[in-house]
Amino acid sequence: PALLGAWTCFWTLARSDDRIAAIHRDNYAGFRARLAELLVACGLSGADARIQAISLTALVDGLWLEMSLSPDVVTAEIARRQLESWAGRVIGEHRKRFRQLAQPI
């Protein structure tokens, strides 16, 4: 919650200041690229990993924002469970598809 004001200012500036927009774009691109690498290591294809990295980034941002605005509603434990659920579905679905494709005919 203590950082919420700083982040909202940063996001506001990113919409009106090209230098700040570039910093935001580069930071998020780096974060998403690293997440995609980790997802590829978990078995997702490159294209799926990039899409899921965007999804995960949005989920993390949304959970962080809700924890900052409503810490009595969205706790760290709830956020952790949501993220674990997301990871289980995304990685689990991929593994299930992979096993089906790998089965002999």
N, C-alpha and C positions, 0 to 999 in steps of 0.2 A: 503493500500500500504506500509506503514512503516514496517509492519511485514513480508512482502513477503520474504525478504532475510533470515530472521530467520527461517521461515517455510521451505524454500527450502533447507537450510542447515540441518535442522532437518530431513526432508525426505531423503536427501542424506545419512546422517549418519545412518538412520534407515535401509538402504540397506547394510551397511557395518559393523555396530557395533551391536553386539548381545544385549547389554544392552539397547541401544537406540531403537532397534527393539522391545524389550519387552515392553518398555515404550509406544511406539507408538501403539503396538498391544493391550495393556491393556487399554489405553485411548480410542481408537476407539471402542473396545469391550464394554466398559462401556457406552459410548455415544450411540452406537447402541442398547444396552440392554435397556437403559432408553427410547429411542425413541420407541422401540418395546412395552414397557409397556404402553406408552401413546397411541399408536395405538390400542393396545388391549382394552384400556379403551374407545376408539372410536368405538369399535365393531369388529375389525378385529380378525381373528383367530390367534393363536400363530405363526403358520407357515407363514401366510401371513404377519403378523406384522414384523417378522424377515426379510423377503425378502424386504418389503417396507422400513424398517429402513436402509438397505443397500442402496437402491435406493435414499432415502432422504439424506443420508450422502454424497453420490456421487454428488447429485445435489447441496448441500450446498458447498461442496469443489470446485466444478466447477464454481459456481457463484462467490464465494469468490475470486478464482484465476482470473477470468475474470474481476471482479471489481478492483482487484489490478493491473492488466496489462493494462486494457483499461477502466478506470473509466468514460471516455467520451462516451463510447458505452454501457457498462453495469453499470447502476446506482443502487443505493440502492432501488429506486422505482421499477425498472425492476426486480430486484432480489426478492423483496417482492411479486410482482405480480406472478412471476414464482412459488414461493413457495406456495402461496395461490391457484394457479391453480392446482398444484400437489396435495395438500391436498384435494381440492374439488373433484378432480377425484378419488383419492384413497379411501377416506372416503365415497364419494357419491356413487361410484360404489358398494362398500360393502353394504351400506344401501339399495340400490335398490335391490340387490340380496337377502338380508335378508328379505325385505318386500315381495318379490315374494315367497320365501320359506315359509314365515309365513302365507300366504293367505290360507284360507280354500279351500279344493278341492270341 
